[in-house]
Amino acid sequence: MLPETTPADDGTTPPPARELRPADRVNLRADLRAAVPDASAAVLVTVAVFMFFYLRMESGDSATVAVMPFMDDPDTYWMYLLSQAFGWSGLLWAWGTVLLGLLLSGPGPARLPVSRQVLERWHRTTSLTTMALMFAHALMFAAELVRYETQLAWAERLRAGVADTFVPGWYDSGTGRIAIPLGQGALYLAIPLGLLFYVRHRIGANTWRRLHRLVIAVYVLSVWHTLLYGTNVWYGEWPRTTLWLLQLPLAVLLLLRLLHPARRAERLTAPGRREGVSLPYWTLRTAGRVAAAAVVVGLLVVVASGHDGGRDRPAEPAPTGQHTHGTD
């Protein structure tokens, strides 16, 4: 959500904690109203992605059908396609809100096309939209599982679909045994971390700031979930390459954010660093910068070489009985 602001001192002492006045607090209800245009755009993107997947399945070009031939019927599996569409639009919105957050919390460009306050509001509204898209993605996946298990009674189908989707470790089929808990972790971290901003006046700005840094882990889990379970990026084709390319600007911005943080007290070379910052803590910060640099180099190698872990599309379709229910 809102980034930390740069302190006005010379970095030698931490700024005193300041209680947020009522005028400084951002109301969740106001942000929900402000998010309506953003959410409407997300719905339109979701519909476009759904139509793209639907037409690819009808034409026989769908990678999902290559993985699971029994799904070669878009009219039957439309809820699954809608789940994919919500997943992809959610990942796109997550990419956008992380991008805005890194721009706001790092050194940022010298000139911005809009004011900082506008970027902060966009960051908050895109975060809210991302959470809604993630939940819709999971909900439609659960609905598809309920529809699919026709041999069970309705109560049992509902219980199984909800448990497979929302209970960690319950889903036990194929790559979903790993991929679905990753997605659940992203969902269950994203919602509280996103909403904590609206109670930061109760928990303290410093506590909120430390917790909010974990949103990077949410995004990493989301991408990992997609690479493992997104049937449209299983193969080394343009969707997978595009997904990798999109990570490059985020990795570069993260590296810049770590090398030149907006808060002077976070800089490794800050003069007169506060007492109590131990050598292990300094080493941890340095390791974070090295890891971010390694990620940038790794992404460049992956994009340049084309060796990103994707597999070749099979010449023959997978056995029709194979049911992995991969999802994006």
C-alpha positions in Angstrom: 0.0 0.0 0.0 1.4 3.5 0.8 5.2 3.5 0.8 7.3 4.8 3.7 8.3 8.4 3.3 11.8 9.7 3.3 12.8 11.1 6.7 13.8 14.7 6.8 16.9 14.2 9.0 20.4 13.3 7.9 20.0 9.6 8.6 21.9 9.7 11.9 18.9 9.0 14.0 15.6 7.4 13.3 12.6 9.7 13.0 10.4 9.6 16.1 7.2 7.6 15.8 4.3 9.8 14.8 0.7 9.1 15.6 -1.5 9.4 12.6 -4.1 12.1 12.8 -7.6 11.3 11.6 -7.0 13.5 8.6 -3.9 11.4 7.7 -5.8 8.1 7.7 -7.0 6.6 4.5 -10.5 5.0 4.8 -11.1 1.6 3.3 -14.6 2.5 2.2 -13.3 5.5 0.2 -10.6 3.3 -1.4 -13.2 0.7 -2.4 -15.2 3.4 -4.1 -12.1 4.7 -5.8 -11.3 1.2 -7.0 -14.5 0.8 -9.0 -13.0 2.1 -12.3 -9.9 -0.1 -11.7 -12.0 -3.1 -10.9 -14.2 -2.5 -14.0 -11.1 -2.4 -16.2 -9.9 -5.7 -14.6 -13.3 -7.3 -15.4 -12.9 -6.2 -19.0 -9.4 -7.7 -19.2 -10.7 -10.9 -17.6 -13.5 -11.2 -20.2 -10.9 -10.7 -23.0 -8.6 -13.3 -21.6 -11.5 -15.7 -21.1 -12.5 -15.2 -24.8 -8.9 -15.8 -25.8 -8.7 -19.1 -24.0 -12.2 -20.1 -25.2 -11.3 -19.5 -28.9 -7.9 -21.3 -28.5 -9.7 -24.3 -27.0 -12.3 -24.3 -29.8 -9.5 -24.1 -32.5 -7.5 -26.9 -31.0 -4.5 -24.6 -30.1 -5.0 -24.7 -26.4 -2.1 -25.8 -24.3 -4.6 -26.8 -21.6 -6.1 -29.3 -24.0 -2.6 -30.5 -24.9 -2.0 -31.3 -21.2 -5.6 -32.6 -20.5 -7.3 -33.7 -23.7 -10.5 -34.6 -21.9 -11.1 -30.8 -21.5 -11.5 -30.3 -25.2 -15.0 -28.7 -24.7 -15.0 -25.0 -23.8 -18.8 -25.0 -23.3 -18.5 -27.7 -20.6 -15.3 -26.3 -18.9 -16.2 -22.6 -19.1 -15.8 -22.2 -15.3 -12.3 -23.6 -15.5 -11.5 -21.1 -18.3 -13.0 -18.3 -16.3 -10.8 -19.4 -13.4 -7.8 -19.2 -15.7 -8.8 -15.8 -16.9 -9.2 -14.4 -13.3 -5.8 -15.9 -12.5 -4.1 -14.2 -15.4 -5.7 -10.8 -14.8 -4.9 -11.2 -11.1 -1.3 -11.8 -11.9 -1.2 -8.8 -14.2 -2.8 -6.5 -11.6 -0.3 -7.9 -9.0 2.5 -7.0 -11.3 1.2 -3.5 -11.7 0.7 -2.9 -8.0 4.1 -4.2 -7.1 5.6 -2.0 -9.8 3.8 1.1 -8.3 4.9 0.1 -4.8 8.6 -0.2 -5.9 8.4 3.2 -7.7 7.0 4.8 -4.6 9.3 3.2 -2.0 12.5 3.5 -3.9 14.4 6.4 -5.4 11.9 6.6 -8.3 12.3 8.5 -11.6 13.2 12.2 -11.4 9.8 13.1 -13.0 6.6 11.3 -12.8 3.7 11.7 -15.2 1.3 12.2 -12.3 1.6 13.3 -8.7 2.9 11.1 -6.0 -0.5 11.2 -4.3 -2.1 9.8 -7.4 0.4 7.0 -7.7 -0.2 6.2 -4.0 -4.0 6.0 -4.6 -3.4 3.8 -7.7 -1.2 1.5 -5.6 -4.0 1.1 -3.0 -6.8 0.6 -5.5 -4.8 -1.9 -7.6 -4.0 -3.8 -4.5 -7.7 -4.1 -3.6 -8.5 -5.2 -7.1 -5.7 -7.8 -7.1 -7.1 -9.4 -3.9 -10.5 -9.6 -5.4 -9.2 -11.2 -8.6 -7.2 -13.7 -6.6 -10.2 -14.7 -4.6 -12.3 -15.0 -7.8 -9.7 -17.2 -9.4 -9.8 -19.6 -6.4 -13.6 -19.4 -6.2 -14.1 -20.4 -9.9 -11.6 -23.2 -9.5 -13.6 -24.5 -6.6 -16.9 -24.2 -8.7 -15.3 -26.2 -11.5 -14.2 -28.9 -9.1 -17.8 -29.1 -7.7 -19.2 -29.3 -11.2 -16.7 -32.0 -12.3 -17.3 -34.5 -9.5 -20.7 -35.6 -10.9 -20.5 -39.1 -9.3 -20.8 -37.6 -5.8 -23.7 -36.2 -3.9 -24.1 -32.4 -3.9 -23.0 -32.0 -0.3 -19.9 -34.2 -0.8 -19.1 -32.4 -4.1 -19.3 -29.0 -2.3 -17.1 -30.2 0.6 -14.5 -31.7 -1.7 -14.3 -28.7 -4.0 -14.0 -26.2 -1.2 -11.4 -28.4 0.6 -9.3 -29.0 -2.5 -9.2 -25.3 -3.2 -8.9 -23.6 0.2 -7.4 -26.2 2.6 -3.6 -26.5 2.3 -2.5 -30.0 1.6 -5.9 -31.4 0.7 -5.5 -31.4 -3.1 -3.5 -34.5 -4.0 -3.4 -34.7 -7.8 -0.3 -34.2 -9.9 1.6 -30.9 -9.7 -1.3 -29.5 -7.7 0.1 -31.1 -4.6 2.8 -28.4 -4.7 1.3 -25.6 -6.9 -2.0 -25.2 -5.1 -0.4 -24.7 -1.6 1.8 -22.0 -3.2 -1.3 -20.3 -4.6 -3.1 -20.6 -1.2 -0.1 -19.1 0.5 -0.2 -16.2 -1.9 -3.9 -15.6 -1.3 -3.8 -16.0 2.5 -0.8 -13.6 2.8 -2.1 -11.1 0.3 -5.4 -10.3 2.0 -4.2 -9.5 5.5 -1.0 -7.8 4.3 -3.1 -5.6 2.0 -5.7 -4.7 4.6 -3.2 -4.0 7.4 -2.6 -0.6 5.8 -6.0 0.6 7.0 -5.2 -0.2 10.6 -1.6 1.0 10.6 -2.6 3.7 13.0 -3.3 1.0 15.5 -0.4 -1.3 15.0 2.2 1.5 14.3 3.7 2.6 11.0 7.0 0.9 11.6 5.3 -2.5 12.3 3.1 -2.1 9.2 6.1 -1.2 7.1 8.0 -4.3 8.1 5.1 -6.5 7.5 4.3 -4.9 4.2 7.7 -5.9 2.7 6.4 -9.4 2.7 4.2 -8.6 -0.4 7.2 -9.4 -2.5 6.9 -13.0 -1.2 3.2 -12.9 -2.2 4.1 -12.0 -5.8 6.9 -14.6 -5.9 4.4 -17.3 -4.7 1.9 -16.2 -7.4 4.4 -16.4 -10.2 5.7 -19.8 -8.9 2.2 -21.1 -8.7 1.5 -20.0 -12.3 4.7 -21.5 -13.7 4.0 -24.9 -12.0 0.3 -25.1 -12.6 -0.5 -22.7 -15.4 -1.1 -25.1 -18.3 -0.8 -22.2 -20.8 2.8 -21.6 -19.7 3.9 -25.2 -19.5 5.5 -25.1 -22.9 8.4 -23.0 -24.1 6.2 -20.7 -26.2 5.4 -17.0 -26.2 3.1 -17.0 -23.1 5.9 -18.4 -21.0 8.5 -16.1 -22.5 6.3 -13.1 -21.9 5.8 -14.1 -18.3 9.6 -14.2 -17.7 10.1 -10.9 -19.5 7.6 -9.1 -17.3 9.6 -10.1 -14.2 12.7 -8.2 -15.4 11.6 -4.6 -14.7 10.3 -5.6 -11.3 13.7 -7.3 -10.4 15.6 -4.2 -11.6 13.3 -1.9 -9.6 13.7 -4.1 -6.5 17.5 -4.0 -6.9 17.4 -0.2 -7.2 15.1 0.0 -4.1 17.5 -2.1 -2.1 20.6 -0.2 -3.3 19.0 3.3 -2.9 16.2 3.1 -0.3 14.1 6.1 0.2 14.6 6.0 4.0 18.2 7.0 4.8 18.3 4.9 7.9 18.0 1.8 5.6 21.1 2.6 3.5 24.2 0.5 4.2 26.4 3.6 4.0 24.3 5.8 6.1 26.5 8.0 8.4 26.1 7.5 12.1 24.0 4.4 11.8 21.7 3.9 14.8 23.0 2.0 17.7 21.7 -1.5 18.0 22.0 -2.4 14.3 24.1 -5.5 14.7 26.5 -7.0 12.2 24.1 -10.0 11.4 21.4 -7.5 10.5 23.7 -5.5 8.3 24.9 -8.8 6.6 21.2 -9.8 6.0 20.6 -6.5 4.2 23.7 -6.9 2.1 22.6 -10.5 1.3 19.3 -9.2 0.1 20.9 -6.8 -2.3 23.2 -9.6 -3.6 20.2 -11.9 -4.0 18.3 -9.2 -6.0 21.3 -8.7 -8.3 21.5 -12.4 -8.8 17.8 -12.5 -9.8 18.3 -9.8 -12.4 21.3 -11.7 -13.9 19.3 -15.0 -13.8 16.3 -13.4 -15.6 18.6 -12.0 -18.3 20.2 -15.4 -18.8 16.8 -17.1 -18.9 15.4 -14.7 -21.5 18.5 -14.6 -23.6 19.0 -18.4 -23.6 15.4 -19.5 -23.9 16.1 -22.2 -21.3 13.4 -21.4 -18.7 12.2 -24.8 -17.6 9.4 -25.0 -20.2 8.8 -28.3 -21.8 8.1 -29.1 -25.5 4.6 -29.5 -26.5 3.9 -33.3 -26.9 3.5 -34.6 -30.5 0.8 -36.9 -29.1 -1.8 -35.8 -26.6 -1.6 -37.0 -23.0 -3.8 -40.0 -22.1 -7.4 -38.9 -21.9 -7.7 -40.3 -18.4 -5.1 -38.0 -17.0 -6.7 -35.4 -14.8 -4.3 -32.9 -13.3 -6.6 -29.8 -13.5 -3.7 -27.4 -14.0 -4.8 -23.8 -13.8 -3.5 -20.3 -14.3 
